Amino acid sequence: QVTLVESGGDSVQAGGSLKLSCSASGAILNRMWWGWFRQAPGKEREAVACMNLWTGDPTYIDSMKGRFTISLDNAENTLFLQMNSLQPEDTAKYYCASTRFKATRCAAPDYIYWGQGTQVTVSS
């Protein structure tokens, strides 16, 4: 049984930074595909960043490039998302997700395991 628990969400001013964490149990990070997604009220869940299991390369959605960084700490079995230069439009609930199957698209339907999410609110 894979369990994911996100933390690190908070309320910040525009231009601020946050680092989200996703603690994983029942899974070995370097044998899974991982991703961060977010969902704002009234909107569909969208991808933020994903880690390619085969290459170790990250994939970022265009609006996050240069601002967000996804990383893995295998020793702590934790996935991270460093978010800089936050803007009000980044306000959403952020989820980490994983799967043992190929997930090269960085698309939510490809992921099986999900955390409960952590809220990020950015005020102007």
Salt bridges, closest charged atoms under 4 A:
GLU46 OE2 - ARG38 NE 2.60
ASP62 OD1 - LYS65 NZ 3.21
ASP90 OD1 - ARG38 NH1 2.89
ASP90 OD2 - ARG67 NH1 2.75
ASP110 OD1 - ARG105 NH2 2.62
